[in-house]
């Protein structure tokens, strides 16, 4: 009996030790992000030795890969002609770009790759399967993997808030693990110039610095710049050596760095340093380059020549978005240019600039990318279009034979909040959770095979107006960048539940690497009121609009405010109705009935210029002509409150009525929007 107790005790200890060991110590190919194209699981496992593990690379000159492997978390060294290697890599020099096959058997790992990039991505698969080299046992399987799209990008806005080269290199490492291959570096914008240009030193002596670190504070204080020597100076720039170091680091990880130099708009910082390039000739008056002046083209060509000297990228991004063009209409130089070139309008004037810059860049052996506004006035012949204002511009460009990168704002803009705004850092507005990003399908129905051949791939964009800290930036990138990586690499056919499971595991790995990822495990989700319909006395009632809603934000039309559906965290979800005027409407209940409560919710998003009403006046009537006031609700929220919020304005009443009038007086700020969802009447 004592012996049996001892046996039982030992058994319990063994079970306890077994339970304490890592549950997922065995590495599975099905856990990888992005999802592998094809996996055939076979019998057995392979154990990568803790010590003395080796690799061998045959084929192309792969010094960079050998160096990477020798320093990698896999803990392997070059076999250097030994008879056996645990990881045997053969670079074939043929096959689909970036593709590889990997056979894991009980005896070792064999990789056959079309090129060095494919071999590198096979290594990244192993890195994930072994949880950064900690789990040395992996399942035996055959992997065949290749990307769906050749372009898989992530955008970094270093103008609004400068990021160090160390930060960028850290993100390059994350991109490499996710098999992303293009870093879009937004180097210039009104908030600051970030690249050393030897021929125009004022760009980094003055236009790279401002008295306030926060973009919001800088905007609120008049968007002024300052000298680098000013004690208040905030900002920074990259020397050419810094950028060359970033480019080399990225290239070793098969990532291309695409520089963006904004033109003709978003150029306030340039025109403050060199005001002679503006239409007025005075600083702080114009945001767009003067297209009428030859000095503008000399500046742009000089700058781009220095950019091309530093960045080997096939593509140079020239912006082209959101140019105001207002000064051009009155500028004598622009008018003269339009007359000489037989241009009918300012859109064609912008097109003239884009086409001229394309000729210059093409002559240097490079190609241009521009935001979809470059389609206005006629797109440059060889331009690649980055479609952000929905997908319409991209589809138009595809059908006209232009290459396209899809990055529609509603799916791929990750500066929007990814969870309930009350628990998230400040964002520019909107609501784009991981599930929505993952649901995006770049190849829309109706595209021909010829159209689809011009779709290069996808990209996620993080604009950093509201993202001051590096940790905040990482919080916004991850895990949503995982979704973009998988959309760009993996074949169609999505399972969000499985992707969510893999994203949780990837988050753990990223945290261990020191990234400040979003806490996906404790996601709150959509506004709870929007998840179910609401039943109330006004549901289905006719709404009489005393002031019309805006055609851009109609929601579901005239029935939006009594359809029983409440809006979510996104003002553009089809349930919120927007206006630049007051909201003034009357609900007809159809008959006189007892009324005890009247109210509505309003949306606030300071970054999107959506503000709560200054006050809401609620009145009732029996005949629709003579109204008696039931109550007034005043706003008690600071209009500058930086986060998204939804606020109910309601009054308790005790009366009989057939008609209910709601008059929401908009915030007096110029350009303020007012958004309303369901009018609740009980």
Buried (B, 14 or more C-beta within 10 A) or exposed (E): EEEEEEEEEEEEEEEEEEEEEEEEEEBBBBBBBBBBBEBEEEEEBBEBEEEEBBBBBEBBEBEBBBEBBEEBEBBBBBBEEEEEBBBBBBBBEEBEEBBBBBBBBEEBBBBBBBBBBBBBBBBBBBBBBBBBBEBBEBBBBBBBBBBBBBBBBBBBBBBBBBBEBEBBBBBBBBBBBBBBBBBBBBBBBBBBBBBBBEEBEBBBBBBBBBBBBBBBEBBEEEBEBBEEEEEEBBBBBBEBEBBBBBBEBBBBBBBBBBBBBBBBBBBBBBBBBBBBBBBBBEBBBBBBBBBBBEBBBEBBBBBBBBBBEBBEBEBBBBBBBBBEBEBBEEBEBBBEBBEEEEBEBBBBBBBBBBBBBBEBBBEEEBBBBBBBBBBBBBBBEBBBBBBBBBBEBBBBBBBEEBBBBBBBBBBBBBBBBBBBBEEBBBBBBBBBBBBBBBEBEBBBEEBEEEBEEBBBBBBBBBBBBBBBEBEBBBBBBBBBBBBBBBBBBBEEEBEEEEBBEBBEBBBBBBEEBEBBBBEBEEBBEBBEBBEEEBEBBBBEBEBBBEEEBBEEBBBEEBBBBBBBBBBBBBBBBBBBBBBBEBBBBBBBBEEBEEBEBBBBBBBBBBBBBBBBBBBBBBBBBBEEEEBEEBBBBEBEEEBEBBBBBBBEBBBEBEEEBBBBBBBBBBBEEEEBBBBBBBBBBB
